[in-house]
Amino acid sequence: MANKLDLTVHTKRYFEVTLPDGEVINISKPSQGLIIDMMAIEQAAKDIDTNKALDMFNDIIVKILNNNKEAKKFTVKYVKDNFDFEIGQIFLTAYMEFVQEVQSNPN
């Protein structure tokens, strides 16, 4: 049995993203709070109007982007100006695949 547990090994996983302007950032795996927010938007999107759903969609992209190793801050305006709906969907799908990979392979 191991006498030591090093949790830093499990926190240093990043999702590398090249932004539309060519800048590269490394996004951390999500916190519990971010996972809850991501699940909430999926549920809420079914029950609200399109404009509210798009606002939530942009908000979650901002939260994910702001969870980056470089500590760069993004805004809803940045997302609206640089991510059309298709790019946003591609980004969220790829990030969710990263999250699932991290969860299924904790090492």
Contacts in CASP RR format, 6 or more apart in sequence:
PFRMAT RR
TARGET T0000
AUTHOR 0000-0000-0000
METHOD contacts of the structure
MODEL  1
MANKLDLTVHTKRYFEVTLPDGEVINISKPSQGLIIDMMAIEQAAKDIDT
NKALDMFNDIIVKILNNNKEAKKFTVKYVKDNFDFEIGQIFLTAYMEFVQ
EVQSNPN
9 107 0 8 1.000
10 106 0 8 1.000
11 28 0 8 1.000
11 29 0 8 1.000
13 28 0 8 1.000
13 29 0 8 1.000
13 102 0 8 1.000
14 26 0 8 1.000
14 27 0 8 1.000
14 28 0 8 1.000
14 29 0 8 1.000
14 69 0 8 1.000
15 26 0 8 1.000
15 27 0 8 1.000
15 28 0 8 1.000
15 29 0 8 1.000
15 94 0 8 1.000
15 95 0 8 1.000
15 98 0 8 1.000
16 24 0 8 1.000
16 25 0 8 1.000
16 26 0 8 1.000
16 27 0 8 1.000
17 24 0 8 1.000
17 25 0 8 1.000
17 26 0 8 1.000
17 27 0 8 1.000
17 65 0 8 1.000
17 91 0 8 1.000
18 24 0 8 1.000
19 25 0 8 1.000
19 82 0 8 1.000
20 82 0 8 1.000
20 83 0 8 1.000
20 87 0 8 1.000
21 82 0 8 1.000
25 65 0 8 1.000
25 68 0 8 1.000
25 69 0 8 1.000
25 70 0 8 1.000
25 72 0 8 1.000
26 68 0 8 1.000
26 69 0 8 1.000
26 70 0 8 1.000
27 64 0 8 1.000
27 65 0 8 1.000
27 67 0 8 1.000
27 68 0 8 1.000
27 69 0 8 1.000
27 95 0 8 1.000
28 67 0 8 1.000
28 68 0 8 1.000
28 69 0 8 1.000
29 98 0 8 1.000
29 99 0 8 1.000
29 102 0 8 1.000
30 38 0 8 1.000
30 64 0 8 1.000
30 67 0 8 1.000
30 99 0 8 1.000
31 67 0 8 1.000
34 63 0 8 1.000
34 64 0 8 1.000
34 67 0 8 1.000
35 99 0 8 1.000
37 60 0 8 1.000
37 63 0 8 1.000
38 60 0 8 1.000
38 96 0 8 1.000
41 56 0 8 1.000
41 57 0 8 1.000
41 59 0 8 1.000
41 60 0 8 1.000
44 53 0 8 1.000
44 56 0 8 1.000
45 53 0 8 1.000
45 56 0 8 1.000
45 57 0 8 1.000
48 56 0 8 1.000
54 85 0 8 1.000
55 76 0 8 1.000
57 85 0 8 1.000
57 88 0 8 1.000
58 76 0 8 1.000
58 79 0 8 1.000
58 80 0 8 1.000
58 83 0 8 1.000
59 76 0 8 1.000
60 92 0 8 1.000
61 79 0 8 1.000
61 83 0 8 1.000
61 88 0 8 1.000
61 91 0 8 1.000
61 92 0 8 1.000
62 74 0 8 1.000
62 75 0 8 1.000
62 76 0 8 1.000
62 78 0 8 1.000
62 79 0 8 1.000
64 91 0 8 1.000
64 92 0 8 1.000
64 95 0 8 1.000
65 72 0 8 1.000
65 74 0 8 1.000
65 78 0 8 1.000
65 79 0 8 1.000
66 72 0 8 1.000
66 73 0 8 1.000
66 74 0 8 1.000
79 88 0 8 1.000
83 91 0 8 1.000
END
